[in-house]
């Protein structure tokens, strides 16, 4: 844990806050929590990608963390609204947001110039199905993936069928209850702002779950889940053991009380941060993997890419940072409301 003090002193304490200090947004409510920000920074530094795709940017704090971890990498941000807190202004940065927005799976990645997929890391923080995103990324030749919001699909606070859920099906720790209410709630609006979710919900059969398990085993080379930094007194049966014991964690939180919420609250924001490395397309052909047809809604065409090679402004999409119009900070309460976050700043209409 020698990296944690460095992260706090040299990165987290210097994070952009805008005018948010003292408000609920000081802690990025509705976005990535402290635990997952630390793991994002740490893993990106270890993996050293040449390109990073971020699907779901919200206020832009995750983008800023990515830049601190990878000063020379190209950042490609995919998010319905342009963040207001931080926009990366490197000359090779690319944004698919606002009028340029296209879902990760709808982008023709063959039209994005100079991207080396073997040296690309994707950070998924978009509340779409982690299992579906894993298959979509693999089908497009991307192999290094990070997942925020990677909780078990049976948890009350889970909002999609995650990569963790697929892993649990594979190792036999997830099954369909006898009352048949394990739900697949993973299709949340390809075109609409992800904060205004269009849900596609249906019960998962045992046969479907076994197909998911088989596909997971076939496509995954590595699945690694980062543990919570501390428990905060919360029992988390779905998480690995915490890295810090309660006494050490208590001292750390007290030392940084101006930057951290309570140990319990910070632990509550932990979302089973996961790293996935997929096998090559040669070893695991994308068309042999399972994805239910039930979610063919809202214009979704399936996990396989449509790469025509006819590259125009629409197919390659995106915009340089200089062409972006950030959202206004005063719009944050409404965006938090859409993300299911409540605060005194949330407007009533």
C-alpha positions in Angstrom: 0.0 0.0 0.0 3.0 2.3 -0.4 1.1 3.9 -3.4 -1.8 5.2 -1.3 0.1 8.1 0.5 1.6 9.2 -2.8 -1.9 9.1 -4.5 -3.4 11.2 -1.7 -0.6 13.8 -1.5 0.3 14.1 -5.2 -2.9 13.4 -7.0 -6.2 13.3 -5.0 -5.5 16.4 -3.0 -4.8 18.3 -6.2 -8.0 17.1 -8.1 -10.1 19.8 -9.8 -13.1 20.8 -7.7 -14.4 23.8 -9.6 -16.7 25.7 -7.2 -17.7 22.4 -5.5 -15.8 22.6 -2.2 -18.1 22.2 0.7 -20.9 20.8 -1.4 -21.9 17.2 -2.0 -20.1 17.3 -5.3 -16.7 17.8 -3.6 -16.6 14.0 -3.4 -17.8 13.4 -7.0 -21.2 12.2 -6.0 -22.7 10.3 -8.9 -19.2 9.5 -10.2 -16.3 7.4 -9.3 -15.6 7.1 -5.6 -12.3 7.4 -3.7 -11.4 3.7 -3.7 -12.0 3.3 -7.4 -10.2 6.5 -8.3 -7.2 5.1 -6.5 -7.3 1.8 -8.4 -7.9 3.6 -11.7 -4.8 5.7 -11.2 -2.7 2.7 -10.0 -3.7 0.3 -12.7 -3.2 2.8 -15.5 0.3 3.5 -14.3 1.0 -0.2 -14.2 -0.4 -1.0 -17.6 1.1 2.0 -19.4 -1.4 2.1 -22.3 -0.7 4.2 -25.4 -4.4 5.0 -25.8 -7.2 5.2 -23.3 -10.9 5.1 -24.1 -13.2 6.4 -21.3 -16.9 5.4 -21.7 -18.8 7.6 -19.3 -17.1 10.8 -18.2 -19.7 12.6 -16.1 -18.0 15.7 -14.6 -14.5 14.8 -16.0 -12.8 13.8 -12.7 -12.1 10.3 -14.1 -10.6 11.9 -17.2 -8.3 14.0 -15.0 -7.2 10.9 -13.1 -6.4 9.1 -16.3 -4.2 12.1 -17.4 -2.3 12.1 -14.1 -1.6 8.4 -14.5 -0.8 8.5 -18.2 0.7 11.9 -19.1 1.5 10.9 -22.7 -1.4 8.6 -23.6 -4.1 9.6 -26.1 -7.4 10.1 -24.3 -10.7 9.3 -26.1 -13.8 10.3 -24.1 -17.2 8.9 -24.9 -20.1 10.5 -22.9 -23.5 12.0 -23.8 -22.7 15.4 -22.2 -19.4 17.2 -22.3 -18.0 17.4 -18.8 -17.6 20.8 -17.2 -15.1 20.1 -14.4 -12.2 18.9 -16.7 -11.7 18.6 -20.4 -8.4 17.2 -21.5 -6.7 19.7 -23.9 -4.0 17.6 -25.4 -3.8 18.0 -29.1 -4.6 14.3 -29.8 -7.5 14.1 -27.3 -10.8 13.2 -28.9 -14.4 13.6 -27.5 -17.5 11.8 -28.5 -20.0 14.0 -26.6 -23.0 16.2 -27.1 -23.7 16.5 -30.9 -20.7 14.2 -31.5 -21.9 11.5 -29.1 -22.1 7.9 -30.3 -22.2 4.9 -28.0 -18.9 3.0 -27.7 -20.4 0.1 -29.7 -21.7 2.4 -32.5 -18.3 4.1 -33.2 -16.5 2.8 -36.2 -13.1 2.4 -34.5 -11.4 1.6 -37.8 -12.0 5.3 -38.7 -10.2 6.6 -35.6 -6.7 7.4 -36.9 -3.6 5.9 -35.5 -5.2 3.9 -32.7 -3.3 0.8 -31.8 -5.9 -1.6 -30.2 -3.3 -3.8 -28.7 -2.0 -0.9 -26.7 -5.4 0.5 -25.8 -7.1 0.4 -22.3 -10.8 1.0 -22.0 -12.3 2.3 -18.8 -16.1 1.6 -18.7 -18.0 3.7 -16.2 -21.2 4.1 -18.1 -23.8 1.8 -16.3 -24.2 -0.4 -19.3 -23.9 -4.1 -18.9 -20.3 -5.0 -18.1 -20.7 -8.4 -19.7 -22.0 -6.8 -22.9 -19.3 -4.2 -22.9 -16.7 -7.0 -22.4 -18.0 -8.8 -25.5 -18.3 -5.6 -27.5 -14.7 -4.6 -26.7 -13.4 -8.0 -27.5 -15.2 -8.1 -30.8 -13.6 -4.8 -31.8 -10.1 -6.1 -31.0 -9.6 -4.4 -27.6 -8.2 -6.6 -24.8 -7.5 -4.4 -21.8 -10.6 -3.3 -19.9 -11.4 -1.7 -16.5 -14.8 -1.7 -15.0 -16.3 0.7 -12.4 -19.8 -0.2 -11.0 -19.0 -3.9 -11.2 -21.3 -5.2 -8.5 -23.1 -8.5 -8.5 -26.3 -8.3 -10.5 -28.4 -9.6 -7.6 -27.5 -6.7 -5.3 -30.1 -4.1 -4.7 -27.8 -1.3 -5.8 -26.7 -3.0 -9.0 -28.2 -1.6 -12.2 -26.8 -3.9 -14.9 -25.5 -7.4 -15.5 -21.8 -7.0 -14.7 -18.5 -8.7 -15.7 -18.4 -9.8 -12.0 -21.8 -11.4 -12.5 -20.5 -13.3 -15.5 -17.5 -14.4 -13.5 -19.7 -15.6 -10.7 -21.8 -17.6 -13.1 -18.6 -19.2 -14.4 -17.3 -20.2 -11.0 -20.7 -21.3 -9.8 -21.3 -18.7 -7.1 -24.3 -17.1 -9.0 -27.4 -19.0 -9.9 -31.0 -18.3 -10.7 -33.1 -18.4 -7.5 -35.9 -20.9 -7.3 -38.4 -18.1 -7.6 -36.8 -17.1 -10.9 -36.2 -13.4 -10.1 -32.6 -13.0 -11.1 -33.1 -10.0 -13.5 -31.0 -8.9 -16.4 -31.3 -5.1 -16.3 -28.6 -4.0 -18.6 -29.8 -2.1 -21.6 -30.0 1.6 -20.7 -30.4 3.7 -23.8 -27.9 3.9 -26.6 -28.8 7.4 -27.7 -30.4 9.0 -24.6 -28.3 10.5 -21.9 -27.4 7.6 -19.7 -28.7 9.5 -16.7 -32.2 9.0 -18.1 -32.2 5.3 -18.3 -34.3 3.3 -20.7 -34.3 -0.1 -19.0 -34.6 -3.5 -20.7 -35.4 -5.9 -18.0 -36.2 -9.6 -18.1 -35.6 -12.7 -16.0 -32.6 -14.8 -16.7 -33.1 -18.5 -17.1 -30.7 -21.1 -15.8 -29.9 -22.1 -19.4 -29.1 -18.5 -20.3 -26.9 -18.1 -17.2 -24.9 -21.2 -18.2 -24.4 -19.8 -21.7 -23.0 -16.6 -20.1 -20.7 -18.7 -17.9 -19.5 -20.7 -20.9 -18.8 -17.5 -22.9 -17.0 -15.9 -20.0 -14.7 -18.9 -19.7 -14.1 -18.9 -23.4 -13.2 -15.2 -23.8 -11.4 -14.3 -20.6 -7.7 -14.5 -20.1 -7.5 -12.6 -16.8 -10.2 -11.4 -14.4 -8.9 -9.5 -11.4 -10.9 -7.6 -8.8 -9.5 -4.9 -6.7 -10.4 -5.2 -3.0 -11.9 -2.4 -0.9 -9.2 -0.3 0.9 -11.0 -0.7 4.2 -14.4 -2.0 5.4 -15.7 0.9 7.4 -17.4 -1.6 9.6 -19.6 -2.8 6.7 -19.8 -6.5 5.9 -19.3 -7.0 2.1 -19.8 -10.7 1.3 -19.4 -9.9 -2.4 -15.9 -8.3 -2.0 -12.4 -9.5 -1.4 -10.8 -8.8 2.0 -9.9 -5.2 2.7 -6.3 -4.1 2.3 -6.2 -2.0 5.5 -7.4 -3.2 8.9 -9.9 -1.0 10.7 -7.3 0.7 13.0 -5.0 1.7 10.2 -7.9 2.8 8.0 -9.3 4.9 10.9 -6.0 6.8 11.3 -5.8 7.4 7.5 -9.3 8.7 7.3 -8.8 11.0 10.3 -5.5 12.3 8.8 -7.3 13.2 5.6 -10.7 14.3 7.0 -10.8 17.4 4.8 -10.6 15.2 1.7 -12.5 12.0 2.7 -16.0 11.2 4.0 -16.4 8.8 6.9 -14.8 5.3 6.5 -18.2 3.8 6.2 -19.4 6.2 3.5 -16.2 5.8 1.5 -16.6 2.0 1.7 -20.2 2.4 0.5 -18.9 3.9 -2.7 -16.7 0.9 -3.5 -18.0 -0.9 -6.6 -15.9 -4.0 -7.1 -13.4 -2.3 -9.4 -12.3 -4.9 -12.0 -9.7 -5.5 -14.6 -10.3 -7.8 -17.6 -7.9 -9.1 -20.2 -9.5 -10.9 -23.0 -8.1 -13.6 -25.3 -7.4 -12.8 -28.9 -10.1 -12.9 -31.5 -8.3 -15.9 -33.1 -8.6 -17.9 -29.9 -12.1 -16.7 -29.0 -14.1 -15.7 -32.2 -16.7 -13.1 -31.3 -19.5 -14.7 -33.2 -19.2 -17.8 -31.0 -20.0 -15.9 -27.7 -23.4 -15.6 -26.2 -25.5 -12.5 -25.8 -29.2 -12.7 -25.3 -31.4 -11.5 -28.1 -33.9 -10.0 -25.6 -31.9 -6.7 -25.5 -32.2 -5.9 -29.1 -34.0 -2.7 -28.3 -33.5 1.0 -28.8 -31.8 0.4 -32.1 -29.1 -2.0 -30.7 -27.6 -4.2 -33.4 -25.7 -6.7 -31.3 -22.2 -7.1 -30.1 -20.5 -7.4 -33.5 -19.0 -4.3 -34.9 -20.0 -2.6 -38.1 -16.8 -1.3 -39.6 -17.3 -0.1 -43.2 -14.0 1.7 -43.7 -15.9 4.5 -45.3 -14.7 7.2 -43.0 -16.5 10.5 -42.9 -17.1 13.0 -40.1 -20.0 11.0 -38.8 -18.4 7.6 -38.9 -15.1 8.7 -37.3 -17.0 11.2 -35.1 -15.6 13.0 -32.2 -14.3 16.4 -31.7 -11.0 18.1 -30.5 -11.2 19.7 -27.1 -11.2 23.2 -28.6 -14.5 22.5 -30.3 -16.4 21.5 -27.2 -18.9 23.4 -25.2 -18.7 22.2 -21.5 -21.9 21.8 -19.5 -22.5 24.4 -16.9 -21.7 23.7 -13.3 -25.1 24.8 -12.2 -26.5 22.0 -14.2 -24.8 19.4 -12.0 -27.7 19.0 -9.6 -30.0 18.0 -12.4 -27.4 15.6 -13.8 -27.0 14.1 -10.3 -30.7 13.7 -10.0 -30.7 11.8 -13.3 -28.0 9.5 -11.9 -30.1 8.8 -8.8 -28.1 10.9 -6.4 -30.0 13.1 -4.0 -28.7 16.2 -2.3 -29.9 19.5 -1.0 -28.8 21.0 -4.3 -31.0 18.8 -6.4 -33.7 20.9 -8.1 -37.3 20.1 -7.6 -38.2 20.3 -11.3 
